[in-house]
Amino acid sequence: MKQSDIFRDNAENCLQLAERSEGQPAYNRYSRMADAWTALAKEQDWLDGEVPPVKDGVVQSQGV
């Protein structure tokens, strides 16, 4: 199993905890944790070379 898949599993677990949480503070906390795990998974995919470092459509500055 890839490291990014483990991170995505952690994100899914946090989302499940958020759904079962009692109260808005706990829900917000677990949702933020899920977002963080998802960001780590995306970064790990980039580090592993599975996604390009620059997305198409990025405008590069031109020397004038």
MIKOLDREN-243211 format. One record per residue (C-alpha): x, y, z; residue number from 1. Coordinates in steps of 0.5 Angstrom, whole numbers, plus 500, padded with zeros to 3 digits. Layout:
<pts>
{u = X; v = Y; w = Z; seq = NUM}
...
</pts>
This chain:
<pts>
{u = 500; v = 500; w = 500; seq = 1}
{u = 503; v = 507; w = 498; seq = 2}
{u = 504; v = 512; w = 503; seq = 3}
{u = 499; v = 517; w = 500; seq = 4}
{u = 493; v = 511; w = 501; seq = 5}
{u = 495; v = 511; w = 508; seq = 6}
{u = 494; v = 518; w = 509; seq = 7}
{u = 487; v = 518; w = 505; seq = 8}
{u = 485; v = 512; w = 509; seq = 9}
{u = 487; v = 517; w = 515; seq = 10}
{u = 483; v = 522; w = 512; seq = 11}
{u = 477; v = 518; w = 511; seq = 12}
{u = 477; v = 516; w = 518; seq = 13}
{u = 477; v = 523; w = 521; seq = 14}
{u = 471; v = 524; w = 516; seq = 15}
{u = 467; v = 518; w = 519; seq = 16}
{u = 469; v = 521; w = 526; seq = 17}
{u = 466; v = 528; w = 524; seq = 18}
{u = 460; v = 525; w = 522; seq = 19}
{u = 459; v = 521; w = 529; seq = 20}
{u = 461; v = 527; w = 533; seq = 21}
{u = 457; v = 531; w = 538; seq = 22}
{u = 458; v = 538; w = 537; seq = 23}
{u = 460; v = 543; w = 532; seq = 24}
{u = 467; v = 544; w = 535; seq = 25}
{u = 469; v = 536; w = 535; seq = 26}
{u = 466; v = 536; w = 528; seq = 27}
{u = 470; v = 542; w = 526; seq = 28}
{u = 476; v = 539; w = 529; seq = 29}
{u = 475; v = 532; w = 525; seq = 30}
{u = 474; v = 536; w = 519; seq = 31}
{u = 480; v = 540; w = 519; seq = 32}
{u = 484; v = 534; w = 520; seq = 33}
{u = 481; v = 530; w = 514; seq = 34}
{u = 483; v = 536; w = 510; seq = 35}
{u = 490; v = 536; w = 513; seq = 36}
{u = 491; v = 528; w = 511; seq = 37}
{u = 488; v = 529; w = 504; seq = 38}
{u = 493; v = 535; w = 503; seq = 39}
{u = 499; v = 530; w = 505; seq = 40}
{u = 496; v = 525; w = 501; seq = 41}
{u = 496; v = 530; w = 495; seq = 42}
{u = 503; v = 532; w = 497; seq = 43}
{u = 506; v = 525; w = 497; seq = 44}
{u = 503; v = 523; w = 490; seq = 45}
{u = 507; v = 529; w = 488; seq = 46}
{u = 513; v = 527; w = 492; seq = 47}
{u = 513; v = 520; w = 489; seq = 48}
{u = 512; v = 523; w = 482; seq = 49}
{u = 505; v = 521; w = 480; seq = 50}
{u = 502; v = 528; w = 479; seq = 51}
{u = 506; v = 533; w = 475; seq = 52}
{u = 509; v = 539; w = 479; seq = 53}
{u = 506; v = 544; w = 475; seq = 54}
{u = 498; v = 544; w = 473; seq = 55}
{u = 497; v = 546; w = 466; seq = 56}
{u = 494; v = 553; w = 465; seq = 57}
{u = 499; v = 556; w = 470; seq = 58}
{u = 501; v = 563; w = 467; seq = 59}
{u = 509; v = 564; w = 467; seq = 60}
{u = 511; v = 571; w = 468; seq = 61}
{u = 515; v = 574; w = 462; seq = 62}
{u = 521; v = 578; w = 462; seq = 63}
{u = 519; v = 585; w = 460; seq = 64}
</pts>
